[in-house]
Amino acid sequence: MTFNPPRYEWTSSNAQEALNILEAAEKLIESHLVTLAPGNGLVRMEQRRRTPLPLTLSIDLTSLVDAINEVAALRDVADLPDLDADN
């Protein structure tokens, strides 16, 4: 039996989708590792170290950082305390 390697490319438009994609990618890799080394977790851990798996990840946090800066600016203008500050 021959297995043709699939290639995946996902795109997200918000933080929740990005997190879902990262989780899906992790599960996809794990499922293939189980196929490569079924049963024994120690063998599978060794396979993780030895098996090449090219991965390119590009994350643009610009919108998230812009939102953080906007909230910080609004907090400064309103003179509100930081959410994590001790009272």
Disulfide bonds with the S-S distance in Angstrom:
none
